[in-house]
Amino acid sequence: MQPCDDTFLTTAPLLNRFSIDLPVTSATAWSECTRPGALSWCTLITGSRYLTPPQGIDTVRELSMRPSAIKAREHYFRWEEEPNIRYRNTFYAAAFTVPGLQRFAEDMLVEEIATGCRLTWTFAIEPKPPAPRAAHAWLHHHHERLAPDRERYKDLLRPTVGELPPLRLRTRATSCARRKGPEDAGCCTDRPPGIDHSS
């Protein structure tokens, strides 16, 4: 797959972004998302491992996903940590066995807020021309599974909350696709259930 840089997060043909407020510190959420074996709460992920010593620029991580034949190798080109204030990393997929993808990037931002922290996740995809149907279908399916996965993640973190009060999950999600014609109907711009697109 082709590499990409920061501009791809705003110019990709397919973009998906959501944010969620969590009742834990930014350090706790960051540790959970970046530890070896992370993302066990995500039903699409069956395993993750670092292929290089974590964590920083040029870190490489491998993900295994459902169905079992799907694998991704992530190359991180950004890794920023301001302890207990703000954390961010960004990678592009150096290899991805999902058919129909030309470029794929993911950005994760964790920021401390008064009630805990805010996690913002951005996915950017460029399908291979001329038929992006597989990429559209994969992103749509991935988006549909994120809502219950976010609830599961919140529940997993809740025992570690301590002094922070229970927090009602608030989600702001936006999706966009630059449609080329009617053949792209059913892509990620269809609004899957369980996600609030009102803001």
Secondary structure, DSSP 8 states (H G I E B T S, - for coil): -----TTHHHH-SEEEEEEEEESS-HHHHHHHHHSTT--TTSTTEEEEEESSSSSSTT-EEEEEETTTTEEEEEEEEEEEEETTTEEEEEEEEEEE-STTEEEEEEEEEEEEETTEEEEEEEEEEEE-SS--HHHHHHHHHHHHHHHHHHHHHHHHHGGG-TTS------EEEEEEE---SGGGTTSTTS--TT-----
